[in-house]
Amino acid sequence: MGTADNAFGGAYGAREFGSSDWTNARWRRGGSRWTAFEIIAMVLGFIVFWPIGLAVLGYKFWQSRNGGPDLQTLATNKWRDAREMMSGNSSWSCGAMKRANRFYSASGNAAFDEWRTAELARLDEERRKLDEAQREFAEYVDAIRRAKDREEFDRFMAERRSSPGSGAQSS
């Protein structure tokens, strides 16, 4: 074997891989194995609209380098967050507002950050007042509807009792 063969690990730089070399290869590590969901999402993405399939492929490459959740976990978390934000009982409450603003970092200016926090708290209080007024109005409209229904029912019963040929009097 020549000097070049020794330097490059065999004939023309070729190298033999054993079973442990294959399973421990750098490109196979990192926990980025493809799940059935990811494969189906990629294939369907390419079928429906090719940039979707490309996005799934790109996410998997990004995941293999940087770590992070698999595609199904990411989609499940995003779906849960969206449903939580859109649900009627937690509409922009203080917790929802904080979750929506969690991606905004501090500006570095303490006065601005204090003002921003105070404004968000004020807006949250205004939202709470609006939600309370909406609830009160819904109760008011419901009470009016019940009163109107009661009035119509009482009128119907009075007309029924006063009619000469009603079935209730023929016993």
TORFI-717576 format. One record per residue: residue number from 0; residue in three letters; x negated, y negated, z negated of N, C-alpha, C, O in turn. Coordinates in Angstrom, 3 decimals. Example, Ala and Ser with C-alpha at 12.3 -4.5 7.8 and 13.67 -1.06 7.14 Angstrom:
# residues 2
NODE  nr rest     n_px     n_py     n_pz    ca_px    ca_py    ca_pz     c_px     c_py     c_pz     o_px     o_py     o_pz
NODE   0  ALA  -13.190    5.690   -7.800  -12.300    4.500   -7.800  -13.200    3.300   -7.800  -14.236    3.319   -8.465
NODE   1  SER  -12.850    2.250   -7.080  -13.670    1.060   -7.140  -12.900   -0.030   -7.870  -13.409   -1.138   -8.039
This chain:
# residues 171
NODE  nr rest     n_px     n_py     n_pz    ca_px    ca_py    ca_pz     c_px     c_py     c_pz     o_px     o_py     o_pz
NODE   0  MET   -0.846    1.152    0.000    0.000    0.000    0.000   -0.896   -1.219    0.000   -1.910   -1.259   -0.697
NODE   1  GLY   -0.515   -2.217    0.788   -1.328   -3.412    0.902   -1.036   -4.405   -0.204   -0.178   -4.187   -1.059
NODE   2  THR   -1.775   -5.502   -0.161   -1.607   -6.547   -1.176   -0.228   -7.185   -1.088    0.391   -7.473   -2.113
NODE   3  ALA    0.254   -7.403    0.123    1.573   -8.006    0.296    2.653   -7.070   -0.220    3.637   -7.521   -0.806
NODE   4  ASP    2.480   -5.770   -0.007    3.466   -4.814   -0.498    3.521   -4.831   -2.015    4.603   -4.753   -2.597
NODE   5  ASN    2.377   -4.932   -2.656    2.348   -4.967   -4.114    2.975   -6.244   -4.648    3.679   -6.220   -5.658
NODE   6  ALA    2.725   -7.346   -3.982    3.221   -8.637   -4.461    4.735   -8.730   -4.345    5.382   -9.331   -5.203
NODE   7  PHE    5.306   -8.149   -3.303    6.739   -8.270   -3.084    7.523   -7.046   -3.521    8.730   -6.987   -3.288
NODE   8  GLY    6.908   -6.109   -4.118    7.620   -4.982   -4.699    7.941   -3.871   -3.742    8.998   -3.258   -3.887
NODE   9  GLY    7.140   -3.576   -2.810    7.395   -2.451   -1.932    7.241   -2.859   -0.495    6.715   -3.930   -0.190
NODE  10  ALA    7.705   -1.996    0.395    7.545   -2.242    1.811    8.407   -3.419    2.240    9.631   -3.390    2.115
NODE  11  TYR    7.765   -4.423    2.732    8.411   -5.622    3.266    9.338   -6.310    2.248   10.353   -6.891    2.629
NODE  12  GLY    8.997   -6.245    0.995    9.766   -6.932   -0.034   11.006   -6.189   -0.485   11.734   -6.679   -1.348
NODE  13  ALA   11.266   -5.009    0.081   12.458   -4.258   -0.321   12.228   -3.688   -1.709   11.091   -3.424   -2.100
NODE  14  ARG   13.271   -3.506   -2.425   13.161   -3.023   -3.786   14.271   -2.026   -4.035   15.375   -2.197   -3.518
NODE  15  GLU   14.018   -1.026   -4.788   15.012   -0.002   -5.095   15.851   -0.466   -6.282   15.323   -0.996   -7.259
NODE  16  PHE   17.142   -0.263   -6.187   18.047   -0.600   -7.274   18.489    0.681   -7.949   18.915    1.630   -7.291
NODE  17  GLY   18.385    0.699   -9.251   18.919    1.805  -10.024   20.333    1.466  -10.478   20.834    0.371  -10.223
NODE  18  SER   20.969    2.421  -11.153   22.351    2.194  -11.583   22.431    1.056  -12.604   23.393    0.287  -12.586
NODE  19  SER   21.453    0.935  -13.482   21.495   -0.136  -14.477   21.245   -1.496  -13.826   21.782   -2.505  -14.284
NODE  20  ASP   20.435   -1.535  -12.762   20.208   -2.796  -12.058   21.490   -3.277  -11.393   21.760   -4.478  -11.370
NODE  21  TRP   22.267   -2.374  -10.863   23.496   -2.748  -10.168   24.549   -3.259  -11.162   25.198   -4.273  -10.906
NODE  22  THR   24.720   -2.568  -12.281   25.753   -2.987  -13.243   25.358   -4.241  -14.003   26.230   -4.974  -14.468
NODE  23  ASN   24.062   -4.504  -14.139   23.612   -5.675  -14.880   23.169   -6.812  -13.972   22.518   -7.751  -14.429
NODE  24  ALA   23.509   -6.739  -12.706   23.096   -7.797  -11.773   23.676   -9.132  -12.217   24.783   -9.191  -12.750
NODE  25  ARG   22.919  -10.206  -11.993   23.316  -11.526  -12.463   24.666  -11.967  -11.887   25.464  -12.587  -12.590
NODE  26  TRP   24.922  -11.657  -10.637   26.155  -12.107  -10.000   27.374  -11.340  -10.469   28.504  -11.755  -10.211
NODE  27  ARG   27.158  -10.193  -11.176   28.299   -9.415  -11.677   28.629   -9.765  -13.121   29.692   -9.388  -13.615
NODE  28  ARG   27.743  -10.477  -13.807   27.997  -10.829  -15.204   28.869  -12.074  -15.280   29.154  -12.700  -14.259
NODE  29  GLY   29.292  -12.432  -16.481   30.037  -13.654  -16.686   31.515  -13.429  -16.908   32.252  -14.395  -17.103
NODE  30  GLY   31.971  -12.204  -16.888   33.361  -11.928  -17.192   34.335  -12.445  -16.152   35.483  -12.749  -16.479
NODE  31  SER   33.903  -12.550  -14.916   34.803  -13.095  -13.902   35.313  -11.990  -12.987   35.366  -12.154  -11.768
NODE  32  ARG   35.681  -10.885  -13.575   36.249   -9.810  -12.771   37.593  -10.242  -12.230   38.318  -11.001  -12.873
NODE  33  TRP   37.916   -9.767  -11.075   39.183  -10.104  -10.436   40.294   -9.264  -11.043   40.177   -8.042  -11.131
NODE  34  THR   41.348   -9.905  -11.452   42.523   -9.184  -11.932   43.464   -8.968  -10.747   43.311   -9.583   -9.692
NODE  35  ALA   44.428   -8.093  -10.944   45.398   -7.839   -9.875   46.174   -9.107   -9.536   46.468   -9.360   -8.368
NODE  36  PHE   46.507   -9.907  -10.551   47.222  -11.163  -10.330   46.415  -12.096   -9.430   46.964  -12.718   -8.521
NODE  37  GLU   45.116  -12.190   -9.686   44.269  -13.093   -8.901   44.134  -12.617   -7.455   44.149  -13.423   -6.525
NODE  38  ILE   44.003  -11.326   -7.279   43.896  -10.789   -5.917   45.187  -11.040   -5.144   45.160  -11.465   -3.990
NODE  39  ILE   46.317  -10.770   -5.798   47.612  -10.996   -5.144   47.802  -12.477   -4.854   48.272  -12.841   -3.776
NODE  40  ALA   47.440  -13.339   -5.811   47.586  -14.783   -5.604   46.722  -15.255   -4.439   47.159  -16.087   -3.643
NODE  41  MET   45.499  -14.731   -4.333   44.625  -15.143   -3.250   45.172  -14.664   -1.902   45.232  -15.439   -0.947
NODE  42  VAL   45.567  -13.403   -1.823   46.074  -12.868   -0.557   47.335  -13.611   -0.132   47.450  -14.034    1.018
NODE  43  LEU   48.290  -13.772   -1.065   49.512  -14.506   -0.737   49.212  -15.959   -0.401   49.860  -16.552    0.461
NODE  44  GLY   48.228  -16.525   -1.084   47.834  -17.895   -0.779   47.328  -18.032    0.641   47.689  -18.981    1.337
NODE  45  PHE   46.502  -17.104    1.081   46.013  -17.146    2.462   47.146  -16.906    3.458   47.147  -17.480    4.547
NODE  46  ILE   48.106  -16.063    3.088   49.218  -15.782    3.996   50.138  -16.984    4.116   50.502  -17.385    5.221
NODE  47  VAL   50.518  -17.562    2.972   51.483  -18.660    2.975   50.858  -19.948    3.510   51.391  -20.560    4.435
NODE  48  PHE   49.737  -20.355    2.933   49.083  -21.605    3.319   47.624  -21.445    2.937   47.297  -21.384    1.751
NODE  49  TRP   46.749  -21.375    3.917   45.374  -20.961    3.670   44.633  -21.781    2.613   43.780  -21.208    1.935
NODE  50  PRO   44.895  -23.102    2.415   44.176  -23.801    1.343   44.483  -23.267   -0.054   43.657  -23.403   -0.956
NODE  51  ILE   45.657  -22.661   -0.249   45.969  -22.083   -1.560   45.046  -20.900   -1.835   44.485  -20.785   -2.925
NODE  52  GLY   44.893  -20.034   -0.858   43.977  -18.908   -1.020   42.554  -19.369   -1.235   41.814  -18.781   -2.024
NODE  53  LEU   42.167  -20.425   -0.531   40.825  -20.979   -0.690   40.655  -21.572   -2.086   39.581  -21.470   -2.680
NODE  54  ALA   41.712  -22.190   -2.608   41.650  -22.752   -3.958   41.482  -21.652   -5.001   40.714  -21.812   -5.950
NODE  55  VAL   42.189  -20.542   -4.836   42.054  -19.423   -5.774   40.627  -18.878   -5.709   40.017  -18.605   -6.743
NODE  56  LEU   40.106  -18.723   -4.513   38.734  -18.246   -4.344   37.746  -19.211   -4.987   36.820  -18.785   -5.677
NODE  57  GLY   37.937  -20.505   -4.763   37.065  -21.514   -5.361   37.140  -21.501   -6.872   36.119  -21.656   -7.542
NODE  58  TYR   38.346  -21.316   -7.431   38.480  -21.245   -8.881   37.714  -20.055   -9.442   37.073  -20.165  -10.488
NODE  59  LYS   37.774  -18.932   -8.761   37.052  -17.746   -9.249   35.543  -17.982   -9.230   34.842  -17.573  -10.156
NODE  60  PHE   35.042  -18.636   -8.189   33.603  -18.939   -8.158   33.244  -19.916   -9.269   32.211  -19.761   -9.921
NODE  61  TRP   34.096  -20.928   -9.492   33.837  -21.879  -10.574   33.873  -21.158  -11.917   33.046  -21.420  -12.790
NODE  62  GLN   34.834  -20.249  -12.081   34.962  -19.509  -13.328   33.730  -18.636  -13.575   33.272  -18.514  -14.712
NODE  63  SER   33.198  -18.035  -12.521   32.037  -17.169  -12.703   30.812  -17.963  -13.142   29.948  -17.433  -13.841
NODE  64  ARG   30.731  -19.215  -12.743   29.581  -20.040  -13.139   29.782  -20.719  -14.486   28.849  -20.798  -15.285
NODE  65  ASN   30.986  -21.208  -14.745   31.218  -22.036  -15.926   32.024  -21.358  -17.010   32.193  -21.920  -18.092
NODE  66  GLY   32.516  -20.187  -16.755   33.370  -19.518  -17.726   34.776  -20.087  -17.643   35.113  -20.783  -16.686
NODE  67  GLY   35.582  -19.799  -18.627   36.951  -20.298  -18.623   37.924  -19.158  -18.486   37.534  -18.011  -18.267
NODE  68  PRO   39.210  -19.484  -18.618   40.223  -18.430  -18.586   40.432  -17.897  -17.179   40.099  -18.553  -16.193
NODE  69  ASP   40.989  -16.698  -17.105   41.326  -16.169  -15.796   42.529  -16.937  -15.258   43.151  -17.709  -15.987
NODE  70  LEU   42.848  -16.731  -14.016   43.873  -17.511  -13.332   45.245  -17.315  -13.956   46.013  -18.271  -14.062
NODE  71  GLN   45.567  -16.109  -14.367   46.881  -15.847  -14.951   47.027  -16.568  -16.290   48.077  -17.151  -16.558
NODE  72  THR   46.007  -16.539  -17.126   46.060  -17.243  -18.404   46.176  -18.740  -18.182   46.948  -19.412  -18.866
NODE  73  LEU   45.418  -19.267  -17.233   45.482  -20.694  -16.918   46.882  -21.082  -16.448   47.433  -22.085  -16.902
NODE  74  ALA   47.458  -20.292  -15.541   48.793  -20.582  -15.013   49.838  -20.478  -16.121   50.745  -21.307  -16.185
NODE  75  THR   49.728  -19.485  -16.986   50.680  -19.318  -18.083   50.620  -20.500  -19.039   51.657  -21.009  -19.463
NODE  76  ASN   49.412  -20.940  -19.380   49.270  -22.084  -20.279   49.827  -23.357  -19.658   50.515  -24.123  -20.333
NODE  77  LYS   49.542  -23.591  -18.387   50.051  -24.789  -17.716   51.572  -24.747  -17.611   52.226  -25.774  -17.793
NODE  78  TRP   52.140  -23.592  -17.324   53.595  -23.451  -17.237   54.237  -23.729  -18.591   55.253  -24.419  -18.670
NODE  79  ARG   53.637  -23.188  -19.664   54.167  -23.406  -21.008   54.084  -24.886  -21.382   55.027  -25.431  -21.955
NODE  80  ASP   52.964  -25.543  -21.062   52.823  -26.968  -21.351   53.860  -27.791  -20.591   54.445  -28.720  -21.147
NODE  81  ALA   54.088  -27.453  -19.325   55.062  -28.200  -18.523   56.469  -28.009  -19.077   57.230  -28.972  -19.163
NODE  82  ARG   56.824  -26.792  -19.450   58.154  -26.548  -20.011   58.327  -27.267  -21.333   59.400  -27.796  -21.621
NODE  83  GLU   57.277  -27.288  -22.137   57.340  -27.967  -23.421   57.522  -29.472  -23.238   58.276  -30.106  -23.975
NODE  84  MET   56.830  -30.037  -22.254   56.948  -31.474  -21.996   58.329  -31.824  -21.451   58.858  -32.892  -21.758
NODE  85  MET   58.923  -30.933  -20.642   60.198  -31.228  -20.007   61.403  -30.826  -20.840   62.532  -31.176  -20.497
NODE  86  SER   61.185  -30.097  -21.931   62.325  -29.657  -22.736   62.971  -30.866  -23.397   62.294  -31.833  -23.748
NODE  87  GLY   64.269  -30.799  -23.560   65.016  -31.929  -24.086   64.734  -32.222  -25.548   64.791  -33.381  -25.956
NODE  88  ASN   64.435  -31.220  -26.339   64.277  -31.445  -27.768   62.921  -32.015  -28.138   62.749  -32.462  -29.272
NODE  89  SER   61.966  -32.022  -27.249   60.664  -32.607  -27.585   60.265  -33.661  -26.570   59.083  -33.816  -26.262
NODE  90  SER   61.252  -34.391  -26.045   60.946  -35.345  -24.981   60.131  -36.515  -25.517   60.654  -37.382  -26.216
NODE  91  TRP   58.914  -36.528  -25.200   57.960  -37.596  -25.518   57.979  -37.977  -26.984   57.933  -39.151  -27.350
NODE  92  SER   58.049  -36.949  -27.806   57.898  -37.226  -29.226   56.436  -37.555  -29.482   55.616  -37.536  -28.563
NODE  93  CYS   56.122  -37.850  -30.702   54.746  -38.243  -31.026   53.772  -37.138  -30.636   52.713  -37.413  -30.072
NODE  94  GLY   54.126  -35.889  -30.936   53.236  -34.782  -30.585   53.092  -34.619  -29.090   51.997  -34.359  -28.592
NODE  95  ALA   54.202  -34.771  -28.360   54.146  -34.640  -26.912   53.350  -35.781  -26.306   52.610  -35.582  -25.342
NODE  96  MET   53.497  -36.983  -26.867   52.740  -38.132  -26.367   51.245  -37.913  -26.594   50.427  -38.229  -25.729
NODE  97  LYS   50.896  -37.375  -27.752   49.479  -37.114  -28.014   48.944  -36.038  -27.081   47.809  -36.129  -26.612
NODE  98  ARG   49.770  -35.003  -26.805   49.308  -33.972  -25.879   49.146  -34.547  -24.483   48.217  -34.170  -23.768
NODE  99  ALA   50.030  -35.451  -24.080   49.931  -36.049  -22.748   48.705  -36.940  -22.651   48.134  -37.083  -21.570
NODE 100  ASN   48.289  -37.541  -23.757   47.157  -38.459  -23.750   45.859  -37.808  -24.210   44.870  -38.503  -24.437
NODE 101  ARG   45.847  -36.499  -24.351   44.648  -35.848  -24.875   43.470  -35.937  -23.912   42.323  -35.740  -24.313
NODE 102  PHE   43.747  -36.234  -22.640   42.663  -36.302  -21.674   42.033  -37.685  -21.631   40.973  -37.862  -21.029
NODE 103  TYR   42.668  -38.669  -22.259   42.094  -40.005  -22.299   41.111  -40.064  -23.447   41.458  -39.772  -24.592
NODE 104  SER   39.908  -40.435  -23.144   38.908  -40.506  -24.197   38.863  -41.921  -24.747   39.439  -42.846  -24.173
NODE 105  ALA   38.189  -42.072  -25.837   38.027  -43.387  -26.439   37.257  -44.286  -25.483   36.390  -43.833  -24.736
NODE 106  SER   37.595  -45.568  -25.523   36.968  -46.502  -24.587   35.580  -46.921  -25.049   34.783  -47.420  -24.254
NODE 107  GLY   35.289  -46.724  -26.317   34.015  -47.188  -26.847   34.173  -48.511  -27.562   33.271  -48.932  -28.286
NODE 108  ASN   35.310  -49.183  -27.373   35.592  -50.445  -28.034   36.606  -50.164  -29.133   37.742  -49.780  -28.853
NODE 109  ALA   36.195  -50.354  -30.386   37.047  -50.009  -31.521   38.325  -50.842  -31.541   39.391  -50.317  -31.860
NODE 110  ALA   38.241  -52.123  -31.209   39.427  -52.982  -31.222   40.436  -52.518  -30.184   41.635  -52.464  -30.461
NODE 111  PHE   39.959  -52.184  -28.993   40.869  -51.710  -27.948   41.505  -50.393  -28.356   42.706  -50.200  -28.170
NODE 112  ASP   40.706  -49.480  -28.913   41.243  -48.185  -29.325   42.302  -48.344  -30.414   43.309  -47.636  -30.405
NODE 113  GLU   42.080  -49.276  -31.359   43.082  -49.520  -32.401   44.356  -50.095  -31.792   45.457  -49.681  -32.153
NODE 114  TRP   44.213  -51.045  -30.873   45.373  -51.642  -30.220   46.147  -50.589  -29.439   47.375  -50.538  -29.494
NODE 115  ARG   45.411  -49.743  -28.706   46.046  -48.690  -27.913   46.820  -47.731  -28.810   47.944  -47.352  -28.484
NODE 116  THR   46.232  -47.337  -29.936   46.894  -46.442  -30.874   48.155  -47.087  -31.448   49.188  -46.431  -31.581
NODE 117  ALA   48.066  -48.372  -31.786   49.226  -49.081  -32.324   50.331  -49.191  -31.273   51.505  -49.012  -31.597
NODE 118  GLU   49.979  -49.480  -30.038   50.964  -49.595  -28.964   51.639  -48.256  -28.696   52.850  -48.197  -28.485
NODE 119  LEU   50.858  -47.189  -28.705   51.443  -45.862  -28.498   52.398  -45.511  -29.640   53.447  -44.910  -29.409
NODE 120  ALA   52.042  -45.882  -30.860   52.932  -45.633  -31.995   54.208  -46.462  -31.855   55.299  -45.970  -32.144
NODE 121  ARG   54.079  -47.724  -31.412   55.253  -48.576  -31.217   56.165  -48.006  -30.131   57.384  -47.963  -30.291
NODE 122  LEU   55.564  -47.572  -29.032   56.353  -46.981  -27.954   57.034  -45.693  -28.405   58.166  -45.408  -28.016
NODE 123  ASP   56.343  -44.933  -29.214   56.931  -43.704  -29.735   58.131  -44.020  -30.624   59.138  -43.313  -30.582
NODE 124  GLU   58.031  -45.074  -31.425   59.145  -45.498  -32.267   60.317  -45.982  -31.411   61.471  -45.678  -31.715
NODE 125  GLU   60.032  -46.724  -30.354   61.079  -47.165  -29.431   61.760  -45.968  -28.773   62.980  -45.963  -28.608
NODE 126  ARG   60.992  -44.968  -28.400   61.552  -43.757  -27.797   62.471  -43.052  -28.782   63.539  -42.564  -28.413
NODE 127  ARG   62.043  -43.005  -30.043   62.865  -42.369  -31.071   64.180  -43.131  -31.237   65.238  -42.515  -31.366
NODE 128  LYS   64.124  -44.477  -31.235   65.342  -45.295  -31.360   66.264  -45.069  -30.161   67.479  -44.956  -30.323
NODE 129  LEU   65.694  -45.003  -28.971   66.509  -44.756  -27.779   67.167  -43.379  -27.829   68.338  -43.234  -27.476
NODE 130  ASP   66.427  -42.385  -28.260   66.999  -41.039  -28.382   68.140  -41.026  -29.401   69.162  -40.374  -29.185
NODE 131  GLU   67.965  -41.745  -30.509   69.012  -41.831  -31.532   70.254  -42.534  -30.977   71.374  -42.077  -31.202
NODE 132  ALA   70.061  -43.649  -30.249   71.188  -44.364  -29.655   71.908  -43.488  -28.629   73.136  -43.507  -28.549
NODE 133  GLN   71.152  -42.728  -27.850   71.764  -41.830  -26.869   72.604  -40.760  -27.567   73.700  -40.435  -27.109
NODE 134  ARG   72.101  -40.217  -28.661   72.841  -39.214  -29.413   74.118  -39.806  -29.992   75.179  -39.186  -29.925
NODE 135  GLU   74.016  -41.019  -30.567   75.198  -41.671  -31.131   76.243  -41.945  -30.045   77.438  -41.747  -30.267
NODE 136  PHE   75.794  -42.396  -28.878   76.736  -42.667  -27.796   77.414  -41.383  -27.327   78.615  -41.378  -27.058
NODE 137  ALA   76.659  -40.308  -27.228   77.251  -39.025  -26.826   78.302  -38.583  -27.839   79.350  -38.065  -27.453
NODE 138  GLU   78.036  -38.779  -29.132   79.026  -38.442  -30.155   80.264  -39.325  -30.020   81.386  -38.840  -30.169
NODE 139  TYR   80.076  -40.621  -29.738   81.189  -41.555  -29.566   82.068  -41.138  -28.388   83.292  -41.088  -28.508
NODE 140  VAL   81.438  -40.839  -27.249   82.191  -40.424  -26.065   82.924  -39.115  -26.337   84.059  -38.935  -25.895
NODE 141  ASP   82.290  -38.214  -27.051   82.927  -36.948  -27.390   84.147  -37.175  -28.286   85.176  -36.521  -28.114
NODE 142  ALA   84.030  -38.110  -29.252   85.166  -38.414  -30.133   86.311  -39.019  -29.330   87.473  -38.688  -29.568
NODE 143  ILE   85.998  -39.904  -28.379   87.042  -40.496  -27.528   87.719  -39.415  -26.696   88.942  -39.422  -26.560
NODE 144  ARG   86.961  -38.500  -26.145   87.535  -37.418  -25.345   88.439  -36.528  -26.188   89.519  -36.130  -25.752
NODE 145  ARG   87.986  -36.222  -27.401   88.825  -35.407  -28.295   90.124  -36.131  -28.635   91.192  -35.520  -28.660
NODE 146  ALA   90.030  -37.438  -28.898   91.238  -38.210  -29.217   92.182  -38.246  -28.014   93.395  -38.101  -28.167
NODE 147  LYS   91.623  -38.440  -26.824   92.448  -38.468  -25.614   93.099  -37.106  -25.385   94.281  -37.024  -25.053
NODE 148  ASP   92.321  -36.041  -25.563   92.873  -34.695  -25.410   93.984  -34.447  -26.430   95.016  -33.867  -26.093
NODE 149  ARG   93.779  -34.885  -27.676   94.790  -34.707  -28.724   96.063  -35.470  -28.345   97.168  -34.949  -28.497
NODE 150  GLU   95.905  -36.712  -27.847   97.056  -37.522  -27.453   97.829  -36.862  -26.314   99.058  -36.808  -26.352
NODE 151  GLU   97.117  -36.356  -25.296   97.775  -35.686  -24.181   98.485  -34.415  -24.643   99.595  -34.127  -24.194
NODE 152  PHE   97.859  -33.665  -25.524   98.474  -32.446  -26.033   99.731  -32.772  -26.840  100.756  -32.107  -26.689
NODE 153  ASP   99.655  -33.801  -27.703  100.822  -34.192  -28.500  101.960  -34.651  -27.599  103.117  -34.316  -27.855
NODE 154  ARG  101.654  -35.416  -26.542  102.674  -35.850  -25.591  103.307  -34.640  -24.897  104.525  -34.587  -24.728
NODE 155  PHE  102.484  -33.674  -24.498  102.998  -32.456  -23.855  103.941  -31.707  -24.792  105.023  -31.284  -24.386
NODE 156  MET  103.525  -31.548  -26.043  104.360  -30.816  -27.000  105.665  -31.567  -27.266  106.715  -30.939  -27.401
NODE 157  ALA  105.617  -32.893  -27.343  106.834  -33.676  -27.573  107.786  -33.540  -26.390  108.991  -33.382  -26.583
NODE 158  GLU  107.262  -33.598  -25.177  108.105  -33.434  -23.981  108.671  -32.021  -23.920  109.810  -31.836  -23.491
NODE 159  ARG  107.928  -31.059  -24.326  108.371  -29.665  -24.288  109.512  -29.438  -25.272  110.486  -28.753  -24.960
NODE 160  ARG  109.381  -30.025  -26.474  110.423  -29.870  -27.488  111.704  -30.611  -27.094  112.810  -30.177  -27.415
NODE 161  SER  111.537  -31.721  -26.402  112.718  -32.527  -26.074  113.433  -32.059  -24.809  114.558  -32.492  -24.560
NODE 162  SER  112.826  -31.196  -24.008  113.487  -30.720  -22.793  114.596  -29.736  -23.170  114.392  -28.887  -24.038
NODE 163  PRO  115.806  -29.839  -22.508  116.937  -29.007  -22.900  116.782  -27.521  -22.554  117.326  -26.685  -23.276
NODE 164  GLY  116.098  -27.171  -21.530  116.027  -25.764  -21.117  114.719  -25.100  -21.465  114.297  -24.198  -20.741
NODE 165  SER  114.051  -25.496  -22.536  112.760  -24.899  -22.836  112.951  -23.500  -23.416  113.994  -23.199  -23.997
NODE 166  GLY  111.954  -22.662  -23.257  112.022  -21.272  -23.698  112.008  -21.146  -25.205  112.447  -20.116  -25.717
NODE 167  ALA  111.532  -22.129  -25.944  111.443  -22.044  -27.383  112.804  -22.134  -28.044  112.993  -21.584  -29.129
NODE 168  GLN  113.791  -22.835  -27.401  115.102  -22.997  -28.014  116.050  -21.862  -27.672  117.064  -21.707  -28.353
NODE 169  SER  115.777  -21.076  -26.670  116.688  -19.993  -26.247  116.356  -18.704  -26.978  115.712  -17.815  -26.422
NODE 170  SER  116.793  -18.603  -28.217  116.573  -17.396  -28.986  117.853  -16.712  -29.308  117.849  -15.667  -29.959
